[in-house]
Amino acid sequence: MQETETEFGWKTETEFGTSHQGRPGAVLPDGTEPEPVLFDMGSSAYFHKTSDWWVYDGDTLRAPRATALRGACSCGWRGTALYPVDWAQVAVEGPEGWDTQGPHDDWKQHIVDVEHRAVPVPEDVAAFLGQLRERLDVLSVDAPLAALRVVAALEHTIGEAAEAAAYAVRADEQSWATVSTGLGLTEPDARTRLHRYARRY
């Protein structure tokens, strides 16, 4: 059995969820990405797998040595800019002290690009959602039971709207590539979302 570490520590503040989570990715001298490293957890049937960049120091668990970092996203995107790694300095500062701002900035630009390709949310709806969130934040403190009633009503309304929209998307017979781009998701996540919304589809 293998357990994969959730090493994509950079999250978005959008509805993209696990489709677009980022991390600094290790790059080998030939420009390729190293294979995940397996940790033996003390049992031949149980392993821990990771692709954390700091593992690729050429020493830990006989992993190859990376020479640079780049932005990486759970959707498969990889940044083109490479940021050299000084392992002697990493040994002094520790992985948490190493500057990964460059890869992080590149990943954030990737998220901006994803948002630009996605179908835009109407401005009036976006403004209303912001106002609703602010009102619920206050209500959850001042009148928490009322806040829960509002949330329940919203869940019902949203569920009906989501089902109708999901059926309409399928009726349009758009390709999954178009649907996933429009939602800002990977194709598997887009399929999962539509099937969840269109409960009887």
Secondary structure, 3 states (H helix, E strand, C coil): CEEECCCCCECCCCCCHHHHCEEEEEECCCCCCCCCEEEEEEECCEEEEECCHHHCECCHHHCCECCEEEEEECCCCECCCCEECCHHHHHHHCHHHCCCHHHHHHHHHHHHHHHHHCCCCCHHHHHHHHHHHHHHHHHHHHCHHHHHHHHHHHHHHHHHHHHHHHHHHHHCCCCHHHHHHHHCCCHHHHHHHHHHHCCCC
